[in-house]
Amino acid sequence: MTLHLIKLCVGVEEPDELVKWQAMRRQQKREAGLPDDIAHITRMVPKRADELLDGGSLYWVMKGSVRCRQRLLDIETFTDEEGIRRCRLVLDPEVVQTELRARRPFQGWRYLKVEDAPEDVSGEGAAGDMPPEMRAELRALGLL
């Protein structure tokens, strides 16, 4: 059964900023001769990795709302230079915008059930071309 993660994207306010930041990091890795995959390092290791890797995504919270997601490709555990166990969440480079979903701040990551995850924004038709905030307001009014 598929399961997702949700996490705050600190210092990033829009999905486009995340894409640019990750592209910059990939370029730095290539220049350093390292694999240029996209990964997020966290201290806590998910115990439900099998469910997360069964089609799960990492949903990013920006400016108080879920705004986008990236599919989880792998979950790797390792011990850093200080002897602390860490987790490397390997992500698909494609950042998929989602419907805005308000979310209060929290620390670390949380599991997110499939039925609680916001839908992807298809980009097709007039609604896909609207700014996310306008789309969210129209959806709240029942007009989308």
Backbone as CSV, one residue per row, in Angstrom:
resi,resn,N_x,N_y,N_z,CA_x,CA_y,CA_z,C_x,C_y,C_z
1,MET,0.843,-1.188,0.000,0.000,0.000,0.000,0.882,1.244,0.000
2,THR,0.586,2.187,-0.857,1.393,3.394,-1.017,1.201,4.355,0.150
3,LEU,2.285,5.024,0.500,2.310,6.014,1.563,3.247,7.129,1.109
4,HIS,2.995,8.355,1.575,3.818,9.507,1.218,4.465,10.097,2.462
5,LEU,5.408,11.022,2.225,5.987,11.841,3.285,5.639,13.293,3.002
6,ILE,5.618,14.103,4.053,5.405,15.535,3.908,6.460,16.234,4.760
7,LYS,7.017,17.339,4.225,8.098,18.028,4.903,8.086,19.499,4.538
8,LEU,8.522,20.345,5.491,8.670,21.769,5.201,9.865,21.964,4.285
9,CYS,9.738,22.857,3.329,10.825,23.210,2.425,11.340,24.577,2.873
10,VAL,12.227,24.566,3.831,12.698,25.791,4.479,13.537,26.631,3.517
11,GLY,13.228,27.927,3.466,13.989,28.852,2.637,13.533,28.922,1.193
12,VAL,12.518,28.150,0.831,11.998,28.137,-0.536,10.515,28.470,-0.469
13,GLU,10.085,29.411,-1.329,8.693,29.836,-1.285,7.845,29.342,-2.446
14,GLU,8.486,28.951,-3.534,7.757,28.526,-4.727,8.410,27.280,-5.324
15,PRO,7.637,26.423,-5.976,8.218,25.239,-6.623,9.336,25.575,-7.613
16,ASP,9.207,26.687,-8.343,10.256,27.067,-9.301,11.593,27.309,-8.603
17,GLU,11.554,27.869,-7.404,12.785,28.077,-6.634,13.418,26.741,-6.272
18,LEU,12.603,25.767,-5.897,13.104,24.430,-5.561,13.790,23.804,-6.771
19,VAL,13.167,23.924,-7.946,13.737,23.374,-9.176,15.104,24.011,-9.446
20,LYS,15.189,25.330,-9.336,16.458,26.034,-9.590,17.519,25.633,-8.573
21,TRP,17.146,25.555,-7.306,18.102,25.192,-6.260,18.628,23.776,-6.484
22,GLN,17.732,22.845,-6.802,18.156,21.464,-7.032,19.031,21.360,-8.286
23,ALA,18.745,22.134,-9.320,19.577,22.133,-10.523,20.980,22.640,-10.198
24,MET,21.060,23.672,-9.365,22.360,24.209,-8.959,23.153,23.155,-8.185
25,ARG,22.488,22.464,-7.252,23.158,21.420,-6.460,23.622,20.267,-7.340
26,ARG,22.827,19.890,-8.325,23.225,18.815,-9.246,24.473,19.214,-10.027
27,GLN,24.503,20.470,-10.464,25.668,20.954,-11.207,26.909,20.933,-10.312
28,GLN,26.771,21.368,-9.066,27.898,21.341,-8.130,28.403,19.918,-7.920
29,LYS,27.477,18.971,-7.806,27.867,17.571,-7.630,28.616,17.050,-8.854
30,ARG,28.118,17.367,-10.054,28.789,16.927,-11.280,30.214,17.478,-11.343
31,GLU,30.349,18.768,-11.011,31.672,19.394,-11.040,32.619,18.768,-10.024
32,ALA,32.083,18.259,-8.935,32.895,17.615,-7.902,33.112,16.125,-8.199
33,GLY,32.572,15.649,-9.314,32.737,14.241,-9.677,31.864,13.292,-8.874
34,LEU,30.786,13.803,-8.301,29.870,12.991,-7.499,28.621,12.646,-8.302
35,PRO,27.903,11.592,-7.908,26.620,11.308,-8.569,25.697,12.519,-8.423
36,ASP,24.998,12.855,-9.496,24.187,14.083,-9.466,22.713,13.832,-9.174
37,ASP,22.436,12.788,-8.400,21.041,12.539,-8.039,20.561,13.604,-7.051
38,ILE,19.260,13.696,-6.924,18.658,14.650,-5.991,18.292,13.878,-4.733
39,ALA,18.794,14.363,-3.603,18.525,13.677,-2.342,18.338,14.688,-1.234
40,HIS,17.521,14.317,-0.289,17.323,15.114,0.915,17.795,14.265,2.096
41,ILE,18.673,14.829,2.912,19.216,14.112,4.062,18.402,14.474,5.299
42,THR,18.023,13.469,6.052,17.280,13.672,7.288,17.829,12.723,8.346
43,ARG,17.587,13.046,9.585,18.119,12.212,10.654,17.262,10.970,10.906
44,MET,15.971,11.146,10.871,15.067,10.035,11.162,14.888,9.156,9.926
45,VAL,14.905,7.859,10.143,14.734,6.890,9.063,13.289,6.378,9.088
46,PRO,12.575,6.496,7.974,11.200,5.983,7.949,11.166,4.473,8.166
47,LYS,10.303,4.029,9.049,10.149,2.599,9.313,9.274,1.924,8.255
48,ARG,8.526,2.725,7.515,7.600,2.187,6.522,8.134,2.400,5.098
49,ALA,9.429,2.150,4.923,10.098,2.409,3.644,9.463,1.651,2.480
50,ASP,9.066,0.416,2.692,8.465,-0.371,1.606,7.215,0.307,1.055
51,GLU,6.392,0.854,1.939,5.174,1.546,1.507,5.512,2.843,0.786
52,LEU,6.544,3.550,1.266,6.949,4.807,0.641,7.505,4.583,-0.756
53,LEU,8.224,3.491,-0.937,8.839,3.205,-2.235,7.876,2.513,-3.202
54,ASP,6.656,2.289,-2.768,5.612,1.702,-3.613,4.793,2.815,-4.272
55,GLY,5.486,3.780,-4.900,4.802,4.878,-5.584,4.632,6.123,-4.746
56,GLY,5.276,6.198,-3.584,5.142,7.350,-2.708,5.947,8.557,-3.162
57,SER,5.589,9.710,-2.633,6.254,10.973,-2.955,6.573,11.735,-1.684
58,LEU,7.472,12.694,-1.819,7.747,13.650,-0.755,7.005,14.923,-1.131
59,TYR,6.032,15.304,-0.314,5.249,16.515,-0.537,5.918,17.662,0.207
60,TRP,6.154,18.763,-0.500,6.852,19.909,0.066,5.873,20.999,0.501
61,VAL,6.036,21.490,1.733,5.244,22.599,2.262,6.062,23.874,2.114
62,MET,5.492,24.869,1.418,6.133,26.161,1.207,5.132,27.260,1.536
63,LYS,5.574,28.255,2.265,4.695,29.375,2.631,3.377,28.902,3.247
64,GLY,3.429,27.893,4.086,2.252,27.446,4.807,1.298,26.549,4.043
65,SER,1.687,26.112,2.834,0.820,25.240,2.041,1.652,24.182,1.324
66,VAL,1.051,23.006,1.165,1.663,22.010,0.288,1.557,22.586,-1.110
67,ARG,2.677,22.605,-1.854,2.692,23.211,-3.179,3.165,22.277,-4.278
68,CYS,3.952,21.263,-3.889,4.483,20.369,-4.910,4.955,19.066,-4.275
69,ARG,5.349,18.146,-5.140,5.838,16.847,-4.663,6.909,16.328,-5.599
70,GLN,7.712,15.396,-5.065,8.686,14.671,-5.864,8.583,13.204,-5.484
71,ARG,8.572,12.331,-6.480,8.456,10.903,-6.232,9.701,10.387,-5.524
72,LEU,9.504,9.522,-4.551,10.609,8.891,-3.828,11.143,7.730,-4.651
73,LEU,12.441,7.747,-4.931,13.069,6.678,-5.712,13.788,5.667,-4.836
74,ASP,14.335,6.133,-3.711,15.082,5.236,-2.834,15.208,5.868,-1.457
75,ILE,15.438,5.032,-0.478,15.690,5.468,0.891,16.933,4.727,1.356
76,GLU,17.990,5.477,1.619,19.266,4.889,1.990,19.648,5.355,3.391
77,THR,20.125,4.450,4.211,20.619,4.835,5.532,22.144,4.810,5.505
78,PHE,22.739,5.687,6.291,24.191,5.745,6.381,24.575,6.395,7.708
79,THR,25.840,6.314,8.038,26.370,6.957,9.233,27.300,8.075,8.773
80,ASP,27.058,9.293,9.280,27.876,10.426,8.849,29.243,10.440,9.544
81,GLU,30.042,11.468,9.249,31.400,11.576,9.789,31.431,11.664,11.310
82,GLU,30.338,12.112,11.890,30.264,12.253,13.350,29.687,11.014,14.026
83,GLY,29.432,9.976,13.239,28.901,8.737,13.793,27.396,8.736,14.006
84,ILE,26.700,9.715,13.414,25.246,9.825,13.572,24.564,9.134,12.385
85,ARG,23.599,8.282,12.697,22.842,7.584,11.662,21.933,8.588,10.955
86,ARG,21.933,8.546,9.637,21.147,9.468,8.818,20.388,8.697,7.742
87,CYS,19.486,9.416,7.098,18.671,8.835,6.030,18.772,9.751,4.812
88,ARG,18.945,9.136,3.668,19.035,9.864,2.400,17.803,9.506,1.578
89,LEU,16.948,10.487,1.371,15.749,10.300,0.558,16.099,10.695,-0.876
90,VAL,16.177,9.730,-1.769,16.520,9.992,-3.159,15.224,10.322,-3.902
91,LEU,15.237,11.466,-4.606,14.028,11.998,-5.228,14.127,12.045,-6.743
92,ASP,12.988,11.888,-7.384,12.882,12.070,-8.823,13.137,13.553,-9.118
93,PRO,13.877,13.887,-10.167,14.131,15.301,-10.477,12.866,16.085,-10.838
94,GLU,11.827,15.393,-11.300,10.609,16.100,-11.699,9.857,16.604,-10.467
95,VAL,9.616,17.925,-10.442,8.825,18.548,-9.381,7.422,18.754,-9.929
96,VAL,6.447,18.091,-9.301,5.063,18.131,-9.759,4.273,19.076,-8.857
97,GLN,3.695,20.115,-9.451,2.893,21.047,-8.651,1.588,20.384,-8.250
98,THR,1.160,20.702,-7.034,-0.080,20.151,-6.499,-1.043,21.284,-6.191
99,GLU,-2.274,20.898,-5.940,-3.227,21.875,-5.432,-2.706,22.377,-4.094
100,LEU,-2.937,23.638,-3.806,-2.518,24.182,-2.515,-3.325,23.541,-1.398
101,ARG,-2.648,23.176,-0.335,-3.307,22.606,0.837,-2.620,23.211,2.056
102,ALA,-3.359,24.001,2.838,-2.785,24.655,4.005,-2.221,23.622,4.975
103,ARG,-1.081,23.961,5.575,-0.432,23.052,6.528,0.331,23.878,7.549
104,ARG,0.072,23.626,8.812,0.782,24.323,9.878,2.225,23.833,9.956
105,PRO,3.112,24.672,10.495,4.514,24.252,10.632,4.666,23.046,11.559
106,PHE,5.653,22.232,11.273,5.983,21.066,12.089,7.460,20.776,11.887
107,GLN,8.032,19.994,12.758,9.440,19.645,12.634,9.596,18.294,11.964
108,GLY,10.682,18.146,11.231,10.973,16.866,10.603,10.006,16.561,9.476
109,TRP,9.739,15.303,9.267,8.785,14.878,8.259,7.664,14.096,8.934
110,ARG,6.583,13.931,8.213,5.444,13.158,8.693,4.982,12.240,7.563
111,TYR,4.350,11.144,7.944,3.704,10.307,6.943,2.452,11.017,6.453
112,LEU,2.107,10.785,5.193,0.921,11.378,4.588,0.190,10.272,3.832
113,LYS,-1.039,9.990,4.255,-1.833,8.961,3.590,-2.219,9.424,2.183
114,VAL,-2.382,8.477,1.300,-2.746,8.768,-0.085,-4.026,9.594,-0.140
115,GLU,-5.009,9.221,0.661,-6.294,9.936,0.622,-6.206,11.362,1.169
116,ASP,-5.145,11.683,1.899,-4.961,13.033,2.446,-4.059,13.901,1.588
117,ALA,-3.464,13.336,0.559,-2.528,14.075,-0.289,-3.285,14.955,-1.283
118,PRO,-2.806,16.180,-1.507,-3.452,17.041,-2.507,-3.230,16.493,-3.914
119,GLU,-4.163,16.785,-4.790,-4.072,16.316,-6.170,-3.044,17.125,-6.940
120,ASP,-2.496,16.510,-7.982,-1.576,17.209,-8.871,-2.344,18.238,-9.679
121,VAL,-1.656,19.310,-10.058,-2.219,20.297,-10.970,-1.825,19.856,-12.363
122,SER,-2.801,19.638,-13.204,-2.528,19.080,-14.533,-1.904,20.097,-15.471
123,GLY,-2.206,21.379,-15.290,-1.678,22.391,-16.197,-2.503,22.531,-17.462
124,GLU,-3.512,21.667,-17.619,-4.347,21.735,-18.807,-5.581,22.565,-18.528
125,GLY,-5.982,23.359,-19.494,-7.184,24.165,-19.350,-6.921,25.430,-18.559
126,ALA,-7.953,26.215,-18.362,-7.836,27.515,-17.707,-7.385,27.405,-16.258
127,ALA,-7.864,26.413,-15.529,-7.511,26.295,-14.108,-6.023,26.033,-13.926
128,GLY,-5.412,25.287,-14.817,-3.994,24.989,-14.708,-3.115,26.199,-14.940
129,ASP,-3.636,27.195,-15.655,-2.877,28.404,-15.953,-3.008,29.466,-14.867
130,MET,-3.917,29.272,-13.917,-4.131,30.256,-12.855,-3.030,30.204,-11.805
131,PRO,-2.794,31.339,-11.151,-1.869,31.306,-10.017,-2.418,30.366,-8.944
132,PRO,-1.551,29.653,-8.233,-2.012,28.669,-7.243,-2.962,29.240,-6.193
133,GLU,-2.690,30.463,-5.747,-3.536,31.056,-4.712,-4.958,31.279,-5.216
134,MET,-5.078,31.729,-6.475,-6.406,31.952,-7.062,-7.140,30.617,-7.220
135,ARG,-6.441,29.599,-7.694,-7.033,28.278,-7.860,-7.537,27.744,-6.523
136,ALA,-6.733,27.935,-5.459,-7.122,27.465,-4.127,-8.360,28.207,-3.634
137,GLU,-8.416,29.506,-3.878,-9.571,30.286,-3.425,-10.832,29.878,-4.178
138,LEU,-10.731,29.682,-5.474,-11.894,29.234,-6.259,-12.340,27.848,-5.835
139,ARG,-11.377,26.970,-5.524,-11.719,25.617,-5.066,-12.457,25.696,-3.722
140,ALA,-11.989,26.574,-2.825,-12.628,26.730,-1.519,-14.060,27.251,-1.650
141,LEU,-14.304,28.048,-2.684,-15.642,28.580,-2.951,-16.523,27.581,-3.693
142,GLY,-15.952,26.454,-4.074,-16.713,25.438,-4.800,-16.864,25.733,-6.271
143,LEU,-16.020,26.608,-6.801,-16.131,26.983,-8.209,-15.187,26.196,-9.118
144,LEU,-14.344,25.393,-8.535,-13.465,24.509,-9.324,-13.633,23.088,-8.850
